[in-house]
Amino acid sequence: MANLIPLADIDPALIERVLDAAFGPDRFARTAYKVREGTDWLPTLSFAALDADDMLAGTIQCWPVALTDPSGRRHPMIMVGPVAVLPDLQGAGFGKALVTASLTAIDPRAPLPQVMIGDADYYGRFFGFSAASTAGWKLPGPWEPARLLCRTANSAVLPQEGMLGPWRG
Ligand SMILES: CC(C)(COP(=O)(O)OP(=O)(O)OC[C@H]1O[C@@H](n2cnc3c(N)ncnc32)[C@H](O)[C@@H]1OP(=O)(O)O)[C@@H](O)C(=O)NCCC(=O)NCCS
């Protein structure tokens, strides 16, 4: 059973260690890093999972991003991830607990669409993310269209086309 605490309570060096273990040292070149470049993760939506010995098992970070449509209008969204679980502890439910915590913490009065780059097999099956609305979206780096996923209560209001990038107020 995962114990979840705010990610802000964790030493930043430990967070980096979990991310290195889950994604490898080349992770900084990933397109997801460019999408959220210059933003800070959102403390109220970002969590750490501790194992039974209160050791850090995994992390999730969420970021403020925007999809800019062809008319230049910016649509705010929440970028979910990276979700990272230490390799030895994968498959024990930490990932599901972390994603559930972030999605549940989103304010239901203003539920911004959630976007991520990830496996539809995992994030679709357990959380309802889908690539169905993202075919016309662009990212500031290479991506596999099937892995650009969105989750929202009303996909009809999503722009069909746009460029994802950091939210800057
Ligand atoms: C992907 C990840 C976050 C999942 O967390 P986890 O704690 O290992 O997974 P959970 O224990 O919550 O869920 C396990 C279930 O998900 C399935 N699953 C795990 N990773 C999967 C994937 N990439 N694709 C499809 N299914 C997956 C397992 O088969 C298992 O299914 P079951 O319940 O039917 O047996 C974790 O494995 C990880 O950190 N991987 C490396 C980094 C990464 O790829 N992160 C995601 C991109 S942001």
The ligand as an SDF file (V2000), in Angstrom:
LIG
                    3D

 48 50  0  0  0  0  0  0  0  0999 V2000
    4.9220    3.1860  -16.2480 C   0  0  0  0  0  0  0  0  0  0  0  0
    5.0770    3.1860  -14.7380 C   0  0  0  0  0  0  0  0  0  0  0  0
    4.9300    4.5950  -14.1920 C   0  0  0  0  0  0  0  0  0  0  0  0
    3.9330    2.3030  -14.1520 C   0  0  0  0  0  0  0  0  0  0  0  0
    4.0140    2.2790  -12.7430 O   0  0  0  0  0  0  0  0  0  0  0  0
    3.9960    0.8860  -11.9650 P   0  0  0  0  0  0  0  0  0  0  0  0
    3.9990    1.1770  -10.5170 O   0  0  0  0  0  0  0  0  0  0  0  0
    5.1060    0.0360  -12.4840 O   0  0  0  0  0  0  0  0  0  0  0  0
    2.6060    0.2460  -12.4530 O   0  0  0  0  0  0  0  0  0  0  0  0
    1.3810   -0.2070  -11.5440 P   0  0  0  0  0  0  0  0  0  0  0  0
    1.8690   -1.1940  -10.5480 O   0  0  0  0  0  0  0  0  0  0  0  0
    0.6410    0.9650  -11.0470 O   0  0  0  0  0  0  0  0  0  0  0  0
    0.4420   -0.8980  -12.6240 O   0  0  0  0  0  0  0  0  0  0  0  0
    0.7190   -2.2060  -13.0200 C   0  0  0  0  0  0  0  0  0  0  0  0
   -0.1670   -2.5850  -14.1950 C   0  0  0  0  0  0  0  0  0  0  0  0
    0.1270   -1.7060  -15.2800 O   0  0  0  0  0  0  0  0  0  0  0  0
    0.6230   -2.4420  -16.3780 C   0  0  0  0  0  0  0  0  0  0  0  0
    1.6770   -1.6430  -17.0050 N   0  0  0  0  0  0  0  0  0  0  0  0
    2.7800   -1.1290  -16.4170 C   0  0  0  0  0  0  0  0  0  0  0  0
    3.5030   -0.4050  -17.3030 N   0  0  0  0  0  0  0  0  0  0  0  0
    2.8390   -0.4940  -18.4790 C   0  0  0  0  0  0  0  0  0  0  0  0
    3.0730    0.0280  -19.7790 C   0  0  0  0  0  0  0  0  0  0  0  0
    4.1490    0.7820  -20.0590 N   0  0  0  0  0  0  0  0  0  0  0  0
    2.1680   -0.2580  -20.7510 N   0  0  0  0  0  0  0  0  0  0  0  0
    1.0710   -1.0050  -20.4870 C   0  0  0  0  0  0  0  0  0  0  0  0
    0.7950   -1.5140  -19.2670 N   0  0  0  0  0  0  0  0  0  0  0  0
    1.6680   -1.2690  -18.2820 C   0  0  0  0  0  0  0  0  0  0  0  0
    1.1510   -3.7470  -15.7770 C   0  0  0  0  0  0  0  0  0  0  0  0
    1.1330   -4.7750  -16.7190 O   0  0  0  0  0  0  0  0  0  0  0  0
    0.1260   -3.9720  -14.6700 C   0  0  0  0  0  0  0  0  0  0  0  0
   -1.0740   -4.5020  -15.1960 O   0  0  0  0  0  0  0  0  0  0  0  0
   -2.0230   -5.4740  -14.3130 P   0  0  0  0  0  0  0  0  0  0  0  0
   -2.5380   -4.6260  -13.1600 O   0  0  0  0  0  0  0  0  0  0  0  0
   -3.0870   -5.9130  -15.2570 O   0  0  0  0  0  0  0  0  0  0  0  0
   -1.1060   -6.5630  -13.8290 O   0  0  0  0  0  0  0  0  0  0  0  0
    6.4360    2.5630  -14.2610 C   0  0  0  0  0  0  0  0  0  0  0  0
    6.5160    1.2530  -14.7140 O   0  0  0  0  0  0  0  0  0  0  0  0
    7.6640    3.3620  -14.7160 C   0  0  0  0  0  0  0  0  0  0  0  0
    8.1570    4.2180  -13.9840 O   0  0  0  0  0  0  0  0  0  0  0  0
    8.2030    3.0290  -15.9140 N   0  0  0  0  0  0  0  0  0  0  0  0
    9.3890    3.7340  -16.4360 C   0  0  0  0  0  0  0  0  0  0  0  0
    9.1280    5.1820  -16.7340 C   0  0  0  0  0  0  0  0  0  0  0  0
    7.9340    5.4100  -17.6550 C   0  0  0  0  0  0  0  0  0  0  0  0
    7.8520    4.8210  -18.7310 O   0  0  0  0  0  0  0  0  0  0  0  0
    6.9960    6.2890  -17.2300 N   0  0  0  0  0  0  0  0  0  0  0  0
    5.7870    6.5800  -17.9660 C   0  0  0  0  0  0  0  0  0  0  0  0
    5.8880    7.7040  -18.9250 C   0  0  0  0  0  0  0  0  0  0  0  0
    5.5940    9.2940  -18.1830 S   0  0  0  0  0  0  0  0  0  0  0  0
  1  2  1  0
  2  3  1  0
  2  4  1  0
  2 36  1  0
  4  5  1  0
  5  6  1  0
  6  7  2  0
  6  8  1  0
  6  9  1  0
  9 10  1  0
 10 11  2  0
 10 12  1  0
 10 13  1  0
 13 14  1  0
 14 15  1  0
 15 16  1  0
 15 30  1  0
 16 17  1  0
 17 18  1  0
 17 28  1  0
 18 19  1  0
 18 27  1  0
 19 20  2  0
 20 21  1  0
 21 22  1  0
 21 27  2  0
 22 23  1  0
 22 24  2  0
 24 25  1  0
 25 26  2  0
 26 27  1  0
 28 29  1  0
 28 30  1  0
 30 31  1  0
 31 32  1  0
 32 33  2  0
 32 34  1  0
 32 35  1  0
 36 37  1  0
 36 38  1  0
 38 39  2  0
 38 40  1  0
 40 41  1  0
 41 42  1  0
 42 43  1  0
 43 44  2  0
 43 45  1  0
 45 46  1  0
 46 47  1  0
 47 48  1  0
M  END
$$$$
